[in-house]
Amino acid sequence: MPLDSCDFHQAALFFDFDGTLADIAPTPGQARARPRTLACLRELARRGAALAIVSGRSVESIDALLKPLRLAVAGVHGAQRRDGSGRLHRHRGPDLGAATAQVLAFCRDRPGLCCEIKPGALTLHYRQAPAQAAACRRLLRELAACDPGLACMPARMAVELLPRGVDKARAVSAFLDEPGFRGRLPLYFGDDLADEPAFACVQSRGGMGVKVGAGASVALARLASPAALRAGLVAWLRQRP
């Protein structure tokens, strides 16, 4: 566990949610962080670690899932960001009304697809209909090609449409330039393709990316699963009472 030699007051910890703090669920609405995970986050914050969640979910969704915790959060890959002082920053992207209507119409004729609508972005999930993967990717690529302000990004069993210029590396960099995070050892825990830029970001600033789960990655460390991350956090807390 890369935390073993690090004290709480030295650490800046960044966590993705789905597949990292929580196990991957059949649908986004079914994902939950286990009580022990929430307890670890609460205790880490109490002991002086700087914490932020960096997720494709909205800030509002993360708050509901971590309640009653209220942490610094980058939502929608950084299109929303609540900084360490509680101030909310928003990236103003293109209007997605027409694109959302097309994606919803596409889903109506294809059982198993799920369109997750977010502030300024959307995610088309095909976990329950993997045969539709190519069609989903093609649709969102076409929609992104119609608007220079949009980008199409692959994800785990999903594809996302989001404002161009938004990614998790930019979100993490913004946190690391804040007083509460500046000068600390940055460690980023994530499982998905969208986490790769954030891994590279923290490693360029002397920290470490930690890939949770299988798959190629630029991260310098790896944990097998959210359960392994949970066990590592518990062990770190026990080592430094």
C-alpha positions in Angstrom: 0.0 0.0 0.0 1.6 3.3 -1.1 0.3 5.0 2.1 2.4 3.0 4.5 5.3 5.5 4.8 3.1 8.6 4.6 1.7 10.6 7.6 -1.9 11.9 7.4 -0.9 15.6 7.4 1.4 14.9 4.4 -1.1 13.3 2.2 -3.4 14.7 -0.5 -5.8 11.8 -1.4 -7.9 11.7 -4.5 -10.5 9.0 -5.0 -12.7 8.0 -7.9 -16.0 6.6 -6.7 -17.4 3.8 -8.9 -15.0 0.9 -9.1 -12.7 2.5 -6.5 -14.6 3.5 -3.3 -17.6 1.4 -4.3 -17.9 -1.8 -6.3 -19.2 -1.5 -9.8 -23.0 -2.0 -9.8 -25.3 -3.1 -12.6 -26.6 0.5 -12.9 -25.3 3.8 -11.5 -28.2 4.1 -9.2 -27.3 0.9 -7.4 -23.7 1.8 -6.5 -23.0 2.3 -2.8 -19.9 2.9 -0.6 -19.8 0.4 2.3 -20.1 1.8 5.8 -16.4 0.9 6.6 -15.3 2.9 3.5 -17.3 5.9 4.7 -15.9 5.5 8.2 -12.3 5.5 6.8 -12.9 8.7 4.8 -14.4 10.4 7.9 -11.4 9.3 10.0 -8.8 10.3 7.4 -10.4 13.8 7.3 -10.4 14.0 11.1 -6.7 13.1 11.3 -5.7 15.8 8.8 -5.4 14.2 5.4 -6.6 16.4 2.5 -9.3 14.5 0.7 -11.2 15.0 -2.6 -13.5 12.8 -4.7 -12.9 13.0 -8.4 -15.7 11.4 -10.3 -17.8 11.3 -13.4 -20.8 11.7 -11.2 -22.2 15.1 -10.3 -21.3 16.8 -7.1 -24.9 16.4 -5.9 -24.7 12.6 -6.5 -21.5 12.2 -4.6 -22.8 14.2 -1.7 -25.9 11.9 -1.5 -23.7 8.8 -1.6 -21.3 10.0 1.1 -23.9 11.7 3.4 -23.3 13.0 6.0 -19.7 13.6 4.8 -19.2 16.7 2.7 -15.8 16.6 1.0 -14.1 18.5 -1.7 -15.4 17.1 -5.0 -14.7 17.3 -8.7 -17.9 16.1 -10.4 -18.6 15.3 -14.1 -14.8 14.9 -14.6 -14.2 18.4 -13.3 -17.0 20.3 -15.1 -18.1 20.9 -11.5 -15.6 21.3 -8.7 -16.2 22.2 -5.1 -12.9 23.3 -3.7 -11.5 22.9 -0.2 -13.2 26.1 1.0 -16.6 24.9 -0.2 -16.8 27.2 -3.3 -18.4 25.6 -6.3 -16.8 26.2 -9.8 -18.6 25.3 -13.0 -17.3 24.8 -16.5 -19.9 26.3 -18.9 -20.2 23.9 -21.8 -22.6 23.7 -24.8 -26.3 23.1 -24.5 -26.8 19.3 -24.6 -30.6 19.4 -25.0 -30.7 18.2 -28.6 -28.0 15.6 -28.0 -29.8 14.3 -24.9 -33.0 13.9 -26.9 -31.2 11.8 -29.5 -29.6 9.6 -27.0 -32.9 9.0 -25.1 -34.6 8.1 -28.4 -31.7 5.7 -29.2 -32.1 4.0 -25.8 -35.9 3.5 -26.2 -35.4 0.9 -28.9 -32.5 -0.9 -27.2 -33.3 -2.6 -23.9 -30.6 -2.6 -21.4 -29.1 0.8 -22.3 -29.1 3.5 -19.7 -28.6 7.3 -20.3 -27.3 9.0 -17.2 -28.0 12.8 -17.6 -25.6 15.0 -15.7 -25.0 18.8 -15.4 -23.5 19.6 -18.8 -22.8 16.0 -19.8 -24.3 12.6 -20.3 -23.1 9.0 -20.0 -24.5 6.2 -22.1 -24.1 2.9 -20.2 -24.2 -0.4 -22.0 -23.2 -2.8 -19.2 -26.6 -4.6 -19.5 -26.4 -4.6 -23.3 -22.8 -5.2 -24.3 -23.7 -6.1 -27.9 -24.6 -2.4 -28.3 -21.1 -1.1 -27.4 -20.1 -0.2 -30.9 -23.4 1.5 -31.7 -23.2 3.5 -28.5 -19.7 4.7 -29.2 -20.5 5.6 -32.8 -23.6 7.6 -31.8 -21.7 9.7 -29.2 -18.7 10.2 -31.6 -21.1 11.6 -34.2 -22.8 13.9 -31.7 -19.4 15.2 -30.5 -18.3 15.8 -34.1 -21.3 18.1 -34.6 -20.2 20.5 -31.9 -16.6 21.7 -31.4 -17.4 22.3 -27.7 -18.0 18.6 -27.0 -15.8 15.6 -26.6 -16.6 11.9 -26.6 -14.8 9.8 -24.0 -14.8 6.0 -23.6 -15.4 4.6 -20.1 -15.8 1.2 -18.5 -18.9 -0.3 -20.3 -20.0 3.2 -21.2 -19.3 6.2 -23.3 -19.5 9.8 -22.3 -20.3 13.1 -23.9 -18.8 16.1 -22.0 -17.5 19.6 -22.5 -14.2 19.7 -24.4 -11.3 20.7 -22.2 -12.7 18.9 -19.1 -10.8 16.0 -17.6 -9.7 14.7 -14.2 -6.1 15.8 -14.5 -7.2 19.4 -14.7 -9.4 19.0 -11.7 -6.6 17.4 -9.7 -4.2 20.2 -10.7 -6.7 22.8 -9.5 -6.9 21.1 -6.1 -3.2 20.8 -5.8 -2.8 24.5 -6.3 -5.1 25.2 -3.3 -3.7 25.9 0.2 -5.3 22.8 1.7 -3.6 20.5 -0.8 -0.5 22.4 -1.9 2.8 20.8 -0.8 1.4 17.5 0.1 2.1 14.1 -1.4 -0.6 13.5 -4.0 -2.0 10.0 -4.3 -4.8 9.2 -6.8 -6.9 6.1 -6.7 -9.0 5.1 -9.7 -10.1 2.3 -11.9 -11.2 3.7 -15.3 -9.8 5.1 -18.5 -10.9 8.6 -17.4 -8.5 8.2 -14.4 -5.4 7.7 -16.5 -4.8 11.5 -17.0 -5.1 12.0 -13.3 -2.5 9.2 -12.6 -0.1 11.0 -15.0 -0.8 14.3 -13.3 0.0 13.3 -9.7 3.0 11.3 -10.9 4.4 14.4 -12.7 4.1 16.2 -9.4 6.0 13.7 -7.3 3.0 11.6 -6.3 1.6 8.2 -7.3 -1.3 6.8 -9.2 -2.9 3.7 -7.9 -4.9 1.6 -10.3 -7.8 -0.3 -8.7 -8.5 -3.5 -10.6 -7.2 -5.0 -13.8 -6.1 -3.4 -17.1 -3.1 -1.6 -18.5 -2.3 1.7 -16.8 0.3 4.4 -16.4 -0.2 4.2 -12.6 2.9 3.2 -10.6 0.9 1.1 -8.1 -2.0 -1.3 -8.2 -4.7 -2.7 -5.9 -6.8 -5.6 -6.9 -10.3 -4.2 -6.0 -12.3 -1.7 -3.9 -12.1 -4.3 -1.1 -8.3 -4.2 -1.2 -8.4 -0.4 -1.1 -10.7 -0.5 1.9 -8.4 -3.0 3.7 -5.4 -0.8 2.9 -7.1 2.3 4.4 -8.1 0.4 7.5 -4.5 -0.8 7.9 -3.0 2.7 7.5 -5.4 4.1 10.1 -4.4 1.3 12.5 -0.7 1.8 12.0 -0.9 5.5 12.9 -3.4 5.8 15.8 
